[in-house]
């Protein structure tokens, strides 16, 4: 595939091959801004039941299928509700939370293709009772359960801006530089 398809004797350039990155919400209208409370991430406001797709090819990392969140305990680990993280083939971790549904096949170790449907958007976790949205985070792989890194370390908005218009802007270099600066498992920053 890397060599391109031969059509009427002309090799298609690599730039016309399948996209490397795609927007993580599909099938619905959405809005998002540059701001996120307390730490870098993006809340993509949309409806309940829209498709959450793999933003790039990779392997499923952590999956949480049970919404354990209550305001009584307000545990950071529970705030995402139903969530999925994947480690992209680019080495970057991508995380989506507040889901309403996760596909049965989405289990740790499952290989996803770019654009493959993984679940549906919703308002689980601490988004319950608020506007449904996909919380989207970009970070680096860590040992399991390091939710304060998994939820987001690098602002995703400029990558989302690129992916929604079909540009393959990669966060790899920025993520590597940030991890080098703060370490694999930095102290929790922000609430
Ligand atoms: Zn959020």
Boltz pocket constraint, residues with backbone or C-beta under 6 A from the ligand:
constraints:
  - pocket:
      binder: B
      contacts: [[A, 36], [A, 41], [A, 42], [A, 43], [A, 135], [A, 136]]
      max_distance: 6.0
